[in-house]
Amino acid sequence: MAVPTGAGTEVLKSHSFDDVTATLPMIAGVQHHTYTVLSTMTYCVAINASGDFGYLQILGNGNFAGGTGHTMIIARWNPVVGDTFVWNDKFSFFGAESAAYTEPLSTPAEQLGIAAQGQNTPQVYQLGQTHAGDIFDAHVTFLDQDWT
């Protein structure tokens, strides 16, 4: 059976990744989509140094920092080989965001521009790590709502 797509669809999806050694896009945002992350699980395969971290972040416009390509770290942990980190805090993000405002959000028009995803500045949910020697397996489960 085909996965439903198109306007008004809501689909449960999951992605799995193994031996991640560099910043990895786990959900690549698409304009006029809303993503609700239900769970992210990571398993530490290898760690370069005891002070290294794994982290989850959203890459987006970075309005406060000024310009695209800025990340917002939402979780960070200090793994040990063989540990599993589970992030079960549910949150949503848009597939794209408007670049037509600067923080702080100050007008209803700016708020509407964010919700309407009027410009295609993609947002990306990523797994990252301190060093290329830090290796993770990861699995993410999410809802993808398509409003195109």
Secondary structure as the mmCIF struct_conf table of DSSP 4:
data_model
#
loop_
_struct_conf.conf_type_id
_struct_conf.id
_struct_conf.beg_label_comp_id
_struct_conf.beg_label_asym_id
_struct_conf.beg_label_seq_id
_struct_conf.end_label_comp_id
_struct_conf.end_label_asym_id
_struct_conf.end_label_seq_id
HELX_LH_PP_P HELX_LH_PP_P1 ALA A 2 PRO A 4
BEND BEND1 GLY A 6 GLY A 6
TURN_TY1_P TURN_TY1_P1 ALA A 7 GLY A 8
STRN STRN1 THR A 9 VAL A 20
BEND BEND2 ALA A 22 ALA A 22
STRN STRN2 LEU A 24 ALA A 28
TURN_TY1_P TURN_TY1_P2 GLN A 31 HIS A 32
STRN STRN3 HIS A 33 ALA A 46
BEND BEND3 ASN A 48 ALA A 49
TURN_TY1_P TURN_TY1_P3 SER A 50 GLY A 51
STRN STRN4 GLY A 54 GLY A 60
TURN_TY1_P TURN_TY1_P4 ASN A 63 ALA A 65
BEND BEND4 GLY A 66 GLY A 69
STRN STRN5 HIS A 70 TRP A 77
TURN_TY1_P TURN_TY1_P5 VAL A 81 GLY A 82
STRN STRN6 THR A 84 TRP A 87
STRN STRN7 PHE A 91 PHE A 94
BEND BEND5 GLY A 95 GLY A 95
STRN STRN8 ALA A 96 GLU A 97
BEND BEND6 ALA A 99 ALA A 100
BEND BEND7 GLU A 103 PRO A 104
HELX_LH_PP_P HELX_LH_PP_P2 LEU A 105 LEU A 105
HELX_RH_AL_P HELX_RH_AL_P1 PRO A 108 ALA A 116
TURN_TY1_P TURN_TY1_P6 GLN A 117 GLN A 117
BEND BEND8 GLN A 119 GLN A 119
STRN STRN9 THR A 121 PRO A 122
STRN STRN10 VAL A 124 GLN A 129
BEND BEND9 THR A 130 HIS A 131
TURN_TY1_P TURN_TY1_P7 ALA A 132 GLY A 133
STRN STRN11 ILE A 135 ASP A 146
#
